Amino acid sequence: MVDCQNRHPRVDIDFTLRRVFGKSSFRPLQREVIAAAIDGQDVFLQAATSFGKSLCFQLPAVVSHGVTLVVSPLLSLMIDQVAALEANGVPVATINGNTPYAERRTIMDDLLSGHPKIRLLYVTPEFCSTETFRRNLIRIYAQGELNRVAIDEAHCISEWGHDFRPAYKELSWFKNNFKHPPVPITALTATATPPVRMDIINLLGLDVRTLKMFNTSSARPNIHYEVRYVEGESNDCTMGESEDPKIQHLLSWLKLVRGRRDSRLNPSAQRELTRTKAPSMSGIIYVPLRSVADWLARMLSGSDNDIRAVAYHAGLPNSERNRIQTMWTSKGPAPVQDNEPVPAFSIIVATAAFGMGIDNPHVRFVVHWTPPRSFEGFVQESGRAGRDGRAAMSIVYYSYEERERVSERIKMDENPKAGSRRRYMPQTAASKEHSLKARVESFQKVVQYCESTWRCRHEIIKDFFGDFELEMMGSTQADISSQFVLSSSPLDEELPTSPCDFACDVCKYGAEEIKKRKEKIDANDDNSTACQRGIARVQPFHAVLSLRLDH
Ligand SMILES: Nc1ncnc2c1ncn2[C@@H]1O[C@H](COP(=O)(O)OP(=O)(O)OP(=O)(O)O)[C@@H](O)[C@H]1O
């Protein structure tokens, strides 16, 4: 058997970075992570959304001997990364549910040839646990051609492995079967809490004594985080635009943004000229339900000629979803045709089906229409903004009614009605308990993030992901602020500062102001509005969650 770890040539990674990936320099920490991978170490990288984690396994795969197997949770993510690698001329393949038989055969023939051309193969965890694929992998390994296994979005191992994607739990198969020589593993994530990190390490069978750990801070300095407190009912798809306070708020905010942008881009000329020439500003609005996505996209598009909004959710045909995603991720501003005005805003109104890993550098804002159901999901989704390093915005609309609704949905997912779409499928009583507890805690953190009127929101994010604990585990850390354009100018140096440099509503407007904004909804927390509308009194949030944990 050949040990492919010892067969990689001495490589100039700077040359490969420029020549293959078209990047001029490494971001802080990338070089160290890549060097550890080329050296054959097991690597754990936890870095903020948009840090550039993919490069940390793609570049080693390009310069090393053999094939790197990439385990990825979502088809859309695989398609995105495979297309980007192909565009850079890297031999890459994916085998997934949509791969025709003949293409699978060609890919496997290459991988089993003893000298494969393919450098990276993207698969799902479910495919990894099929007998046929495992038999083939053993042959590839025996030929000395299995270089590394990369687990992208590794938090899914812990978040999903215990319930609705049990195949994630079987990934220890790699360490158990490829021992002499060992096949190194790289695990990457932006959103793992301390217990999730330990779960990932244990489930993958990694040895903490030899594992190389790297991390950056979890919050994104170029994102301005804000919570907007809104009163009353929402997501009522029968409502008109003028009746919904959130639509009203959003439209006036967009108008403000557009006004500022117009005057910055073209201060002296007429606005019409600016509208014709400037590219659209991209944004994502996350909603809890498909029906709300369709309704809100319709409302926004119909309300203003300057907004083009499309819905994206799992209920759309695959072809439509692919079309929207391709349009969305195409790099660069949308081309301007003739003198046709380009809408000022191009918005995707999406359910959670659109999120993790999606890489469009130009997204300027991400809005959560209702409180997100998990804190990890919130950080992943808001992390779609500002991936070009420039200033971007995250807004969460928050009301107590919506808070109760989300906790009700969490409850329903655990005990679905017969015949309903079942989102989670815990296997045993113990794993059911584990998964419920994790989900409840994660949502409690969302509530804490939204209801806090005094703490910097960046600090809340960093706390949740335990940046400090990573340091205690011996992780090599890097400051990534140089990667982003921060909002304050050098002229502000004399002014007092805040933990996030005023990049959240609490630090920018002060605790008193945020408290005042929140008081608006505090007045309604006794459910009186619900009673007035004839809606049954909803159980208070904390009662619902503690009840849930009791059985
Ligand atoms: N050294 C670099 N120089 C310039 N751009 C880079 C560099 N490394 C990565 N990028 C770019 O940064 C963007 C984000 O990279 P990537 O998608 O790998 O992020 P990520 O860390 O996986 O984020 P997420 O966790 O949100 O999916 C990509 O467009 C990528 O091309």
The ligand as a Gaussian input file, in Angstrom:
#p B3LYP/6-31G(d) Opt

LIG

0 1
 N       -7.537000      34.512000       0.356000
 C       -8.661000      34.966000      -0.168000
 N       -8.660000      36.153000      -0.825000
 C       -9.808000      36.646000      -1.366000
 N      -10.995000      36.002000      -1.331000
 C      -11.058000      34.819000      -0.686000
 C       -9.892000      34.232000      -0.073000
 N      -10.271000      33.061000       0.469000
 C      -11.589000      32.907000       0.217000
 N      -12.060000      33.964000      -0.470000
 C      -13.456000      34.198000      -0.922000
 O      -14.270000      34.373000       0.230000
 C      -15.599000      33.953000      -0.054000
 C      -16.104000      33.087000       1.080000
 O      -15.431000      31.859000       1.069000
 P      -16.149000      30.515000       1.527000
 O      -17.414000      30.320000       0.778000
 O      -15.144000      29.439000       1.527000
 O      -16.507000      30.948000       3.013000
 P      -16.837000      30.058000       4.263000
 O      -15.837000      30.358000       5.303000
 O      -17.024000      28.630000       3.874000
 O      -18.209000      30.719000       4.685000
 P      -19.592000      30.054000       5.211000
 O      -19.280000      29.382000       6.510000
 O      -20.455000      31.240000       5.387000
 O      -20.064000      29.133000       4.143000
 C      -15.552000      33.216000      -1.380000
 O      -16.103000      34.045000      -2.378000
 C      -14.070000      32.998000      -1.625000
 O      -13.729000      32.983000      -3.001000

